[in-house]
């Protein structure tokens, strides 16, 4: 009886840990995707960003 309960608990724990690892990988991939998108956006608009910051600095 106790062995059966112990097996169920161990299976549930292992399943939870495995799913937790998948979640971490998925969030990591989303983070990398967001970082790449930011780098591309900043690279594309660096001239406009620099001009806007220069104008803000001049107005202060």
ABEGO torsion letter per residue (X at the ends): XAAAAAAAAAAAAAAAAAAAAAAAAAAAAAAAAAAAAAAAAAAAAAAAAAAAAAAAAAAX
